[in-house]
């Protein structure tokens, strides 16, 4: 696994994703179902074991019922040093 997965910024990115999912009232299983993926897919993303590309980020945001632009803005704000 690359070092950047474990960076402070990436941890903040993951924290924003987890907070968005929980704030929307969804479980990992529910989001996985919406994405047509196994629950382990979401768990690996949230655990930092699997990195997201931008297309997956957009799909994840939509599955959480959050505008991808809004979620990305939250990520940018959270990861600014």
PyMOL commands that set and color helices and strands:
alter all, ss='L'
color gray80, all
select helices_A, chain A and resi 3-6+8-23+28-35+39-46+54-63+68-79
alter helices_A, ss='H'
color red, helices_A
deselect
rebuild
show_as cartoon
